[in-house]
Amino acid sequence: MHTDITEGEKLSGKLSLTFRKNKTFLEFCEKNFNNFNPDQHEPVAIRLFHGMETIVTLYALDKVRQEGTNYDQQKIPVKKFKSITLTLIDILPYVMEFNFTISEGNYDIEDMEVINK
């Protein structure tokens, strides 16, 4: 049997996530990313990619390395931590709920107004 794995339509958008009571983003980062140090790093964003493999990437502000000339001074210097061992099953115990809206991209979601309320 032949399975077609060529790329199809792509949708993009926004997602929000609420952690369970007594679970925090910081705790998740400490337990799941090697070399993450809460004294040195402040987690600011997380990316989840799921396809041929699952990759969870954490972006954390480096509280120690704020000065320097090797990055754009208009940007926030972050360190990237990657985990290819995390799965969706590992993440779900931390999550109370999530909500996302995706679109095909021809119209900005922020410019839409629902008219059949």
C-alpha positions as CSV (number, residue, x, y, z in Angstrom):
1,M,0.0,0.0,0.0
2,H,1.4,3.4,-0.9
3,T,0.9,6.3,1.5
4,D,1.2,9.9,0.1
5,I,3.1,11.9,2.6
6,T,3.6,15.0,0.4
7,E,2.7,18.3,2.0
8,G,-0.8,19.5,1.7
9,E,-2.7,22.6,2.8
10,K,-1.2,24.6,5.7
11,L,-3.2,26.4,8.3
12,S,-1.7,28.7,10.9
13,G,-2.9,30.7,13.9
14,K,-2.8,31.2,17.6
15,L,-3.0,28.8,20.6
16,S,-3.5,29.4,24.3
17,L,-2.8,26.9,27.0
18,T,-3.8,26.8,30.7
19,F,-1.7,24.8,33.2
20,R,-3.4,22.6,35.8
21,K,-3.6,23.9,39.3
22,N,-0.3,23.4,41.1
23,K,1.5,22.9,37.8
24,T,3.6,25.7,36.3
25,F,5.4,26.5,33.1
26,L,8.6,26.8,35.2
27,E,8.1,23.3,36.8
28,F,7.5,21.9,33.3
29,C,10.8,23.4,32.0
30,E,12.8,22.3,35.0
31,K,11.7,18.7,34.7
32,N,11.9,18.3,30.9
33,F,14.8,20.3,29.6
34,N,18.4,19.4,30.3
35,N,20.7,22.3,31.3
36,F,17.7,24.6,32.1
37,N,18.5,26.5,35.2
38,P,15.7,28.6,36.8
39,D,18.3,30.8,38.5
40,Q,19.8,31.8,35.1
41,H,16.8,31.3,32.7
42,E,13.3,32.7,32.5
43,P,11.0,30.6,30.2
44,V,9.3,32.8,27.7
45,A,8.0,30.6,24.9
46,I,7.6,27.0,23.8
47,R,7.2,25.4,20.4
48,L,5.8,22.0,19.7
49,F,6.4,20.4,16.3
50,H,4.8,17.1,15.5
51,G,5.4,15.4,12.2
52,M,7.9,12.6,11.3
53,E,9.2,13.3,14.8
54,T,8.1,15.3,17.8
55,I,10.3,18.2,18.9
56,V,9.5,20.5,21.8
57,T,11.6,23.6,21.9
58,L,11.8,26.0,24.9
59,Y,13.0,29.6,24.5
60,A,14.2,31.1,27.7
61,L,15.6,34.6,28.6
62,D,19.2,34.3,29.7
63,K,19.1,36.5,32.8
64,V,22.9,36.4,33.1
65,R,23.9,37.1,29.5
66,Q,22.1,40.4,28.8
67,E,25.0,42.4,27.5
68,G,27.0,41.9,24.4
69,T,27.3,42.7,20.8
70,N,26.7,39.3,19.2
71,Y,22.9,39.7,18.9
72,D,20.5,42.4,17.6
73,Q,20.1,45.0,20.4
74,Q,16.4,45.4,19.3
75,K,15.7,41.7,20.1
76,I,15.5,39.7,23.3
77,P,18.4,37.3,23.8
78,V,17.1,33.8,24.5
79,K,18.6,30.4,24.8
80,K,17.0,27.6,22.9
81,F,16.5,24.2,24.6
82,K,15.3,21.2,22.5
83,S,13.8,17.9,23.5
84,I,13.2,15.1,21.1
85,T,12.2,12.7,23.9
86,L,9.1,14.6,25.0
87,T,5.8,13.5,23.5
88,L,2.3,14.8,23.6
89,I,1.5,12.3,26.3
90,D,4.3,13.8,28.5
91,I,2.8,17.3,28.1
92,L,-0.8,16.5,28.8
93,P,-0.5,16.0,32.6
94,Y,0.5,19.7,32.9
95,V,-2.4,21.0,30.8
96,M,-5.9,21.8,32.1
97,E,-7.1,23.2,28.8
98,F,-6.0,24.5,25.5
99,N,-7.7,26.5,22.8
100,F,-6.5,27.3,19.3
101,T,-7.8,29.0,16.1
102,I,-6.2,28.3,12.8
103,S,-7.0,29.7,9.4
104,E,-5.8,29.2,5.8
105,G,-4.2,32.6,5.9
106,N,-6.0,34.7,3.3
107,Y,-7.7,36.7,6.0
108,D,-6.2,37.8,9.4
109,I,-8.2,36.3,12.3
110,E,-7.9,39.7,14.1
111,D,-9.8,41.4,11.2
112,M,-12.8,39.0,11.4
113,E,-16.1,39.8,13.0
114,V,-18.7,37.2,13.7
115,I,-22.1,38.5,12.5
116,N,-24.4,35.6,13.4
117,K,-24.3,35.9,17.2
